[in-house]
Amino acid sequence: MFQLTELQHDALVELFNQGVGQAASAMSQIVHEEVTMSVPTIEFHTRAEVAQALGSVESRRICAVTQTYQGAFNTDAMLMFPEEKSLEIVRLMVGQALTPEELTEMEQEAMNEIGNIILNSCMSTLANIAGKELHGSLPMYRIGTSEQIFGASGGQWNGMVLTLKIDFNIEKHHINGYVAFLLDLTALQDLQSYLDQYLSGLMS
Amino acid sequence: MTKTILVVDDSRVSRLLSRQFILESHPDWTIVEAVTGEDAVDKLATVIPDMILLDVNMPGMGGIAAVAKIREISTTVPICLLTANVQEATREKAHSMGVQFAEKPITQARIDNILSTLENA
C-alpha cells in the first residue's frame, strides 16, 4: 500500500496551498470578486470510490474542466462547478459585453478558458517551486453527474488514486466549486520523488 | 497614431476580452484575430501588425512554435506571449526568443501595460 510520510504529506499540502493561493488570485481577477479557498484535503481512494468521495454532495449535475499534466509527475487536474452556476461565472468574467444569447453560446468555451487559467495557475506554481516543467493538455469540458464525470476521466486507471480536493467559494454570488487532482500509482511514485527533491532543497 | 494588433488565441472569450480591453484604451486601433498559430502565420500575408498577442497553449501550432514561424516573416514585429502557463520554463523560452511575456487572466491593466511600449512608437 502506497503511503506518504508525515513530512511528505505536509510538503504536498504546503505546495498545493501555494498553488491554490495563485489559483484563488487568478479566479478573483476573472470574476472581480473575493474568492476564498480551503486547505487541500488529501485522501486515497480506489478509482470506483472517487466519484462518491469527491462528489458526495453533488447529486446534482456539475460542469468540469479537465486538463492532464505530464512531466515531473502526471495528474488529472479538474475544476468543477454546479452546472446551474456556470453561466453566472461566465457573466462575471465577460461583464456586459455579450447578449444573453451570445453568453449561452460561449458558455462552454468560456468555462474552458477559466479552467485553463485556474488549473495552470496552480500547476505552474508547483512546477516553479520545484524547478520542473509540467506539460498541460488542452482543457476539456464535460457536464454530468460526478459519476459520469469521474467515469469519463482517467477511466484507464483501476488501482488506488490520490485525490487532492480544494473547495472554493465566491461568497458574494454564493458560488461553491472545487478543484481536484487525481494521481494514479505510477504518478504517486514520481510525486514522492518530486516531494523528496523539494524537501532536500529546503534542508540543504 | 492608429495601430493594428493581431490577437492569436484559440479561445473566443480570450479574443473577445483582449479586443474589448484594447479598444477601451485605444478606440481607433484595429484588431485582427487568429485562432491558431497557423492562422496567425497565414494572416501575416495580408496584415502587417504593430504587435502580436500570442497564446501559448493552442491546438495545432502553439505559441512557441508560432514565434519561430513569425520571425521567418518579420524579425521586428513585437510579440507578447499572453498565457495561463506561467511556468518559469515558459518565461525563459519567451526571454530567449526575445518576446514579451504576460500572464492570463487578461485584464485591462495587463493589456495597457503590454501596449504601453507601442503608444509612443
Interface residues (C-beta under 8 A of the other chain):
Chain A: Q22 A26 Q29 I30 V90 M93 V94 A97 L98 M106 E109 A110 N112 E113 N116 I117 N120 S121 S124 A127 N128 G131 E133 L134 G136 L138
Chain B: D10 S11 R12 V13 S14 L16 L17 Q20 N57 M58 P59 T83 A84 N85 V86 Q87 E88 A89 K104 P105 T107
